[in-house]
Amino acid sequence: MKILDRYILTSFLSTFATVFVILFFIFILQGIWLFIADLAGKDLDSYLIIKFLTFYSPTVVPLVLPLSVLLASIMTFGNFAENYEFAAMKSSGISLRRAMHSLTIFILGLSFVAFLFANNIIPQAQFKFINLRKSIVQQKPSMAIAEGQFSTVGNHTIKVAEKYGDNDNLLRDVTIHKLSNLGVGTNVVIKAKRGELISTENSNFLQLILFDGNYYEDVPVKNYAEKNKVPFAKSAFKKYIINFDLAPLQKTDMDADQIANTNNMLNINELRYTLDSLEINHKKDIISYTENMKQRYVSFYAQPTKYSRKDTTVAEKVKKNGNVKDLITILQPNQKSSVYDIAKANIANTKFSIEGSKFELEGKIKNINNHWLALYDKFVIAYACLLMFFIGAPIGAIIRKGGLGLPIVFAMVVFIVYHFINVFGKKLAQEDAITPFFGAWMSSIILTPVAILLTYRATNDIGLVNMDVILQPILKLFKKRSSEQN
């Protein structure tokens, strides 16, 4: 390796390492705020919190790594241009393309490492992260309920005055509000002097046992006048058991699709195997539904009606009357209204069946698209590192500014555009508006010409925007008008 290549690579690596560490901890802090409800006030030891964040941290790498490459490229090449180091290189016959040679090789290697990381480390970390959250809830069921405040668990809100015991699973002065079936307001209130939380390692349910309490329920009425009487039911109990599903406790607002599905826990081979099964099942469902609808109509129209039992079937009437364009014309007047009612009911049932099947099939298509997106994302992160380098390096050489000022502005603008297009494309792909391939690669496809243009302009010493192209036509227009006036 030549001295110049070593110098450029060392400068980039030092900047890249610093930027990556800073951005990594910023995103980790953001994750802490997202999971603060799971960590704060749960009596978790330091080891468990560190383990929690360790399993979460690989999921932020797909965001941190391309942004770090982009910012480090702008800062490094901006410093070279600002300190006239590029001018010295060019005077020695070394072009910008030659100066980028060593870093291009490094970025290619980094892209390959990013692909391996996305294919092997992130799925394992995601799997362990979700299972750790589940095991924490199972081992420490008191996590589900905070002391001295209302905590939402399923369709219940629970407040306890005090938690005690070895695992804080014993409760004192328990108040529970149960949401109504409509999801608005509460119609059941339960108060108990004592309570106990029980959960086993292999169970998906959290059990709350209440002792010595009362049960209050507002009785729903149909008549508004009776509602003014405020009817309610009250009962006392010595022991009352409530079971909670742990699934809602394991979900978060961030990446709800990732936690609800398993596509982010699979590598490429596992995704391909799963996709084959999902697509085969989807095709079988379509064929099965089509055959069921066909058999329904064949059996319905093949059987004789209550009118044709006394006479002849519709098919026999058609044979008898020849080619009949409108079958209703061969029926008796007293039969037509009944036939219309039967047809109307049949159409309504068919419409209901189609809408239900459509909703189910759309859910399966969305699941298939999510798996395709997870497959393509493993390649997108590798290409994103290369793309951000060929955007950042030319921008740094053009703007000729290093440090943390202007480079951060350009880096954030580029990355926000990239991230917005990426999210937009994935949403469209999930809803089957576009193919998953185009949805996953949309941001890369749009920004690749930008990277090529910036690299061309930087290597040919053309500014970011050639103002002469914009100003010259305007100046010519003014000169032409002034000459005409004279």
Residue, then its C-alpha position, 0 to 999 in steps of 0.5 A: m500500500k502506498i503512503l498516500d493510500r495509507y494516509i487517506l484510509t487512516s484519515f477516513l477510518s479515524t473519522f468513521a470510527t468516531v462518527f459510528v460510535i457517536l451515532f450508535f450511542i445516540f440510537i441506543l439512547q433512542g431505544i432506551w426511551l422507546f423501552i423505558a416502560d419496560l426498564a424503569g421501575k421494574d427492579l431489573d439488575s444491571y446485568l439484565i439491562i445490559k443484556f437487554l440493550t446488547f440484544y437490541s443494539p444490532t437492530v440499529v446497525p442498518l441505520v447507523l452504518p450507512l449514515s456513518v459512511l455518508l458523514a465520514s466521507i463528507m467530513t474526510f474529503g471535505n477536510f482534504a479539499e479545505n486544507y488544499e490537500f486535493a490541490a496538492m494531489k492534483s498538482s502531482g498528477i493524482s486525480l480524485r478517482r485515484a484518491m478514492h481507490s483505496l477507500t472504494i476497496f475498503i467500502l466494498g469489504l465493509s459492504f460484504v461484512a454488513f451483508l454477513f452481519a444482516n444475514n447472521i447477527i441481526p436475526q439471532a439478536q432479534f430472536k434473543f431480544i424478543n425471547l428475553r423480553k418474554s422471559i423477563v415478564q415470565q420471571k418477573p411478572s411484577m413488570a407488567i404492573a407499576e406501583g402507585q399508578f394505573s398500568t394497562v394490561g390487555n383490556h384492563t387497567i390495574k393500580v396497586a398501592e404496594k408490591y412486596g415479596d421476593n419477586d414483587n409478585l404480592l400486591r396490596d390494595v388492588t384496583i382494576h378497571k375493565l374496558s367495555n366491549l366497545g373499547v370506550g369507557t369502563n363498565v367493570v371495577i374490581k377492588a381487592k385487599r390483596g393480590e398475587l401474580i403467578s407466571t411459569e416459564n413455559s406459560n404464555f399467560l400471566q395469572l392474577i389471583l385476588f383475595d377479599g374483594n368486591y366486583y362492581e359492574d354497570v348493567p347495560v340497558k336498552n332503554y334510556a329512561e332505565k339508564n337514569k336509574v344507574p343500575f349496577a351489580k355488586s358481588a363480594f369474593k374471597k378469591y378471584i382469578i384473572n388470566f392475561d395474555l403475555a403477547p401484548l406485553q411483548k409488543t412495542d410501538m416501534d417496529a410493531d411489524q417486526i415483533a409481530n412477525t418472524n421474518n426479521m429473525l430468519n436468514i436468507n436460506e430460512l426466508r427462502y424456505t419459508l417463502d416457498s411454503l407461504e406461496i404454495n399455501h397461498k396458491k392452494d387457498i386461492i384454488s380451494y376457494t375457487e373450487n368451493m365457490k364453483q361447487r356451491y353454484v353448481s350444486f345450487y343450480a343443479q338441484p330442483t327448486k320447490y316449484s320445479r319439483k311439481d313440474t320440470t327443472v329449469a334445465e328441462k324447460v330450457k331444452k323444451n323452449g330452445n335457446v332462451k336468452d332470459l330464463i326468468t321469462i319461462l317462469q310463472p308470475n308467482q314464481k318470479s318474486s321468490v326467484y328474485d329473493i333467492a338470487k338476492a340472498n345468494i348474491a349477498n352471501t357470495k359478497f360476504s364470502i368474497e369480502g371475508s376471503k379477500f381480507e384473509l388473502e390480503g393478510k397472507i399476501k402482506n405476510i409474504n411481502n414482508h418476508w420478501l422485504a426482509l430478504y432484500d433488506k440484507f442486500v440493501i444494507a450492503y449496497a447502501c454503504l457503497l451508495m452513501f460513500f459515492i454520495g458523501a465523498p463527492i459532496g465533501a470534495i465539492i463543498r470543501k468544508g470539513g468538521l461538524g458543521l456543513p457536512i452534518v447538514f448535507a449528511m442529514v438531508v441526504f439520509i432523511v431523503y434516503h430513509f423516507i423513500n425507503v420507508f415509503g417504498k416498503k409501505l407500498a410493497q406491504e400493501d402489494a401496491i408495488t413489488p417487494f423488490f422495487g419497494a426494498w430497492m426504491s431508495s437505492i434506485i432513485l439515489t444511484p443516479v445522484a451518486i453517479l452525477l455527483t461523482y462525475r461532477a467532483t472528478n471533473d472539477i464541476g461545482l455542485v450546481n453550475m450557476d452559469v447554466i442557470l444565469q446565462p439564459i437569463l442574462k441573454l434574455f435581458k440583453k435581448r430585451s434591452s437591445e430591442q428597447n434601444 
